Amino acid sequence: MYDRYSSQMFSVCLRYSKNREEAEDIFQQSFYLVYKNINQLKNYDALSGWIKRIFVNTAIEHNRKTNQLRIVEDVEIIVNKTSSETNEALNNLVTDELTKLIHQLPNGCKEVFNLYIIEGFSHKEIAQQLNISVGTSKSQLFDARKLLKQKIIANTLVAQNKASN
């Protein structure tokens, strides 16, 4: 089971952590919980979803305990570009670069973005999971998207400047 799910689940841990060491802690705790509670699984066809849910919940609980969830306020607009420029910038990004940019988001934005966009949770589920309001979840997602857009455009501009020099 470890060999089959470890790389995918470590990616989940990385998405919710500040750094690799924290991701490793979440990873170890999550697998411990999987092994400890495997007897509670009633439908073995749902094993991968069950494991992923444990990893996501463990990461969220870890962040709650370390008080990393913060509401983003007064997000400043760094770069103001048109949507066509944003789409061009997105096309130039590779997955690793996008993952790094997501990782740079404030913790609240990062958690909501991951849960909504990547994990497919609803705002209601996110609100319950993170103990925040639905409005806060929506606001965090809005801020995450805005910040990502700014970071993508800024990275594209930097890359273009390096290429022209």
MOMOQUI-V899975 format. One record per residue. RES is the residue in one small letter. OMEGA is omega in whole degrees, 0 to 359 (999 if undefined). NEAR is the number of other C-alpha atoms within 10 Angstrom. D_CENTER is the distance of its C-alpha to the mean C-alpha in whole Angstrom. Layout:
# MOMOQUI-V899975
[[RES,OMEGA,NEAR,D_CENTER] [RES,OMEGA,NEAR,D_CENTER]]
This chain:
# MOMOQUI-V899975
[[m,180,10,24] [y,181,9,22] [d,183,7,23] [r,189,9,22] [y,189,13,18] [s,183,13,18] [s,179,11,16] [q,182,11,14] [m,176,23,13] [f,175,18,12] [s,177,12,10] [v,180,21,8] [c,179,26,9] [l,181,20,8] [r,185,24,4] [y,185,27,5] [s,178,23,8] [k,184,17,10] [n,184,12,12] [r,181,13,14] [e,178,11,16] [e,177,16,14] [a,179,21,12] [e,178,15,16] [d,179,14,17] [i,180,28,14] [f,181,22,15] [q,180,14,19] [q,181,16,18] [s,179,24,17] [f,175,20,19] [y,180,12,22] [l,177,15,21] [v,181,19,21] [y,181,12,25] [k,187,10,26] [n,183,11,25] [i,180,14,26] [n,178,8,29] [q,180,8,27] [l,183,13,26] [k,182,9,29] [n,184,8,28] [y,174,10,27] [d,181,9,26] [a,185,10,23] [l,184,14,22] [s,178,14,19] [g,179,11,17] [w,179,15,19] [i,181,20,17] [k,179,18,14] [r,177,14,14] [i,180,19,15] [f,179,25,13] [v,180,23,10] [n,179,16,13] [t,179,20,14] [a,179,26,10] [i,178,22,10] [e,177,15,14] [h,180,18,14] [n,178,21,12] [r,181,14,15] [k,182,10,17] [t,174,9,17] [n,181,10,16] [q,182,16,13] [l,179,19,12] [r,178,12,14] [i,179,16,15] [v,179,16,15] [e,175,9,19] [d,178,7,21] [v,180,10,19] [e,176,9,21] [i,182,9,21] [i,183,13,22] [v,180,13,23] [n,183,11,24] [k,179,11,25] [t,182,8,25] [s,178,10,23] [s,176,9,25] [e,178,13,24] [t,179,17,21] [n,178,13,21] [e,179,13,23] [a,179,18,20] [l,180,15,18] [n,182,9,20] [n,182,14,21] [l,171,14,17] [v,185,9,16] [t,181,9,13] [d,180,9,13] [e,179,13,14] [l,177,15,11] [t,178,13,8] [k,179,11,10] [l,177,17,10] [i,180,23,7] [h,181,20,7] [q,180,15,10] [l,172,20,9] [p,188,19,10] [n,180,23,9] [g,178,22,9] [c,182,28,8] [k,181,24,5] [e,181,28,5] [v,179,28,7] [f,179,26,6] [n,183,20,3] [l,184,23,7] [y,186,18,9] [i,188,11,8] [i,183,11,7] [e,177,14,9] [g,178,12,11] [f,173,16,12] [s,178,16,15] [h,178,20,15] [k,179,14,17] [e,179,15,15] [i,180,22,12] [a,179,18,15] [q,183,13,17] [q,185,15,14] [l,181,18,13] [n,177,11,17] [i,178,15,17] [s,177,14,19] [v,178,16,18] [g,178,12,19] [t,178,18,16] [s,179,28,13] [k,179,20,15] [s,179,17,15] [q,178,24,12] [l,178,23,11] [f,180,15,14] [d,179,23,14] [a,179,25,10] [r,180,17,12] [k,179,16,15] [l,178,23,14] [l,178,17,12] [k,180,22,15] [q,180,19,17] [k,180,20,15] [i,180,23,16] [i,180,22,20] [a,179,15,20] [n,179,17,19] [t,179,19,22] [l,178,13,24] [v,180,12,24] [a,179,12,24] [q,178,11,27] [n,178,10,29] [k,181,9,29] [a,182,8,30] [s,180,7,33] [n,999,5,34]]
